[in-house]
Amino acid sequence: MPRPETDLLDSLSAELSQQLKDRVDRALLEFIRPNSASQFAQDAPELAKFREAITQGDSKDDLEFLRNFRKFVPTTNYEPYRPFIAKFFATPCKEADVKNMFAPGLPYFLAMSSMTSGKSVKIFPKYRPPPHLLHHPLYLALPPSEGITMSPASLKYSQILQIDCEDGQSKQVTVCSLSIGFLRMAMNWDVEHDNERLDLWLPGQTDPYAISLVKSYRAFFILNALFALADRRVTIVRFFFANVFVNFLQYVEDEWSLLIDCIEKGIIPDVESLDHLRAPLEKLFKPNPLRAAELREIGPPGIQGWAVRVWPYLTKFVGITGGPATASRNQIIHALGPSVFTQSPGYGSSEGGVAITYHKGDPRTDFKVVFVDVVTEFLDVHSNEPSERVFSIWELVPGGHYEPVLTTRNGLWRYRLGDVVTVKGFAPDDGLPVINYLHRREGGLVMAFGTTCTESQLTNAIVSAANRWIGQIIDFTIVSDDRDTPITYGYLVEIGGEIGNNARTATEQTFEDLTAANDEFRTAFWQGRARKPTIRLLEKGTFAEYRRQKCEKTNVSISQVKVPVVLSDLKFREWFLERVMIEL
């Protein structure tokens, strides 16, 4: 897909700058005025100076309130929130103990982070937003579309918390991924009545409701493939992480004959853990011998443009193709074909939604900052100032690298997101900054020689080398390779198809790309404190199996398990190394 022309501004006019200041102030007041009365805002030591300033001044003066926020609220990480969030998990959990914890009232659900780094899960209470915002793209788990959408959606949750309310009733709060929580909130799908909706099939979706309750990773994808393949009217394919679509295609390829036979005969395959879900699925799935014959003629995934042959009306693919998913981009484009428009769903995290897709730029990587769920400020990641200065959006410089800092509708105060983004420019209509995600700020692997290549440098190097020498990457991760001294970056890569004839050349190119991108790494190498990276190829299906195990271990959403660029989990490190086929 050619990169669209952009008309971004390099700087803001005085008028646009003032408009932005006014918009930021209004959004901030909308969030922090009510949240300043929360338990966290009243008790957290980090906000003590802010509370003191408010008490001593005119608390009703909006300008003074905002000045005090900017002067006295420090940047925060997860640790100050942890003891307050723990109160939701107390047994019993009393309403008085958790009401107004971070924002007014009780949360609708508790969102789980995706735990890319291998560290413990982070939990973020999410409160129901004003009704009109449920239709905003940041909150829409199932955006409206013309035609049929394949969008595998799991309603799997980690646990259900019970809050004993003051009126003698109880409230159930689900702990789940952000997308599941938003979907349940938008559709009013409480967990208690899940089994009453087993016959439901939303118009415009390939998957009946019952599939979203399937707990087995393999069965979830096989059943989604079955219903999607049976429907040639599909116009949109949505996967939150685009590289999960590659795993989906692997399941389709591995089970092709089974899927086609089931479509021909109208049979639900004998997959694990269906139990009471089998009957409603059997009722909804009908024989379609003509469609089966059409699919047999096309064949399993592998040919370029396979998806548009299977779904002739397919026009759009929605999924995150940047960051770690960059490695799978060529594989995805190969499967989709050049006619399918690809875009990202937006930029954000479990902490909050930061930006929406900027369609006047590159819809795969360009995002426009908005003030719907959060107000975003920024830290300059290259700043040498002794104390980190927080920048407002009108102070950003195109080309600069920044870490987003979020103040959210759900009660986070200047929370450091830990990502690094770059600013492309400012949208000409409203001056809002357009950004690209680069990598995690602390996501690199610190080597014994004291330097760290960033996630984006490590990703770009292996993607470039693989495209030229190895083959199409399914996925990859990096471990510290300590088999020799000094320690180095150890790439673990799964590819699709045949290995290139000159694959061993990839190690040298990866090394050259890293030394060109990172001065410290180049210096460390020439001083003998670093050595060339290594590349080991993994068995087919390794990353699909990793996602399955990670999903079952952590109870995170089936379709949202991320593969870290740098793997720190020692148990999974050994698990990956057991699946090495060859070293280049």
Secondary structure by P-SEA (a helix, b strand, c coil): cccccccccccccaaaaaaaaaaaaaaaaaccccccccccccccccaaaaaaaaaacccccaaaaaaaaaccccccccccccccccccccccccccccccccccccccbbbbccccccccbbbbbbccccccccccccccccccccccccccccccccbbbbbbccccbbbbbbbccaaaaaaaaaacccccccccccccccccccccccccccccaaaaaaaaaaaaaacccccbbbbccaaaaaaaaaaaaaaaaaaaaaaaacccccccccccaaaaaaaabbbbaaaaaaaaaacccccccccccccccccccccccccccccaaaaaaaaacccbbbbbcbbbcccccccccccccccccbbbbbccccbbbbbcccccccbbbbbccccccccbbbbbbbbcccccccccccbbbbbcccccccbbbbbbbcccccccccccccccccaaaaaaaaaaaaacccccccccccccccccccbbbbbbbbbcccccccccaaaaaaaaaaaaacaaaaaaaaaccbbbbbbbbbccaaaaaaaaaaaaacccccccbbbbcccccaaaaaaaaaaccccc
